[in-house]
Amino acid sequence: MDTAILSGLDASKALYKSLEDRINYLKDKNITPGLAAVLVGNNPASEIYVRNKTKKFDSLGLKTNLFRLDENVSEKELLSLIQDLNSNNDFHGILLQLPLPKHVNSENVLNAIDPTKDVDGFHPENAGLLSIGKPRFIPCTPKGIIYILKHFNIDLNGKHVVVIGRSNIVGRPISILTSLKKIGNATVTLCHSGTKDLKFFSKQADILIAALGSPEFVDASYIKEGACLVDVGINRVERNGKSKIVGDIDQESVLGKASSLTPVPKGVGPMTIAMLVENTVLSAELLLN
Ligand code: NAD
């Protein structure tokens, strides 16, 4: 069987194209969607993530400001910046790049973000709205996964979706989204580190979403013939003395057995950034209504 490669890069280009009219409409009303990105410390991976996100906003003519804070910033100072950004009308979205230094309680800071500017969708109010089927801001990675599947006409209706991983940013929200009648209408199994006999479940998946953070963990023995595979993992590994990024799926091993597969890189990753843009545009639109 040929395994179709579901390019997140191609899907993200389609999304950016569809955003052009929405952005122009807002600009006609003198509104430029704006993102405030908050970066604490000098974590090299966080630097790259934030740079990629702000570069994308710049390239689309959207407003973006990076607020850099020292590694030793106090929780109080950070909370004070979030309050300022909450009331600053230039910013429709606030991105707090994680992880934060250990002396700061991340939950306190995330929960201080105005839920109407929470474009990452991590605030309990937005998580609650999603879980009752009335989403406002959907976390970017799960939202991006749904977009890729729709873009490539992969129908979720009545299918068995198996998710590996139950984090609040990927596994749990994608399990909710795929189960919602209006979005996926799939039957969903959520597997995690406490699951006994993972293969028993993963081999039943019509669509398998791997978000466990373990390099190339899922190989051909975990899937059934013809499954669609979504590889969320981003893991840096050393191979032959070189550093490289691999997913949670052993991509080579599943080629020929899976019907389709999101690659790593250029799969789910580009969609995550694209959805941050979409959520920020949405936030500006919600202000208009
Ligand atoms: P996490 O560490 O918060 O959660 C991992 C989950 O996997 C946990 O719920 C755990 O129970 C489960 N798990 C771990 N080992 C398991 C095993 N052997 N069997 C079954 N379940 C197991 O991770 P996360 O933040 O959800 O991220 C998951 C992966 O996705 C990471 O590689 C991360 O880098 C990547 N990620 C990618 C994007 C993107 O834009 N592509 C965005 C977010 C996260």
Residues whose N, C-alpha, C, O or C-beta is under 5 A from the ligand:
A	BS01	NAD	T141 I164 G165 R166 S167 V170 G171 C191 H192 S193 A211 L212 G213 V232 G233 I234 N235 V268 G269 T272
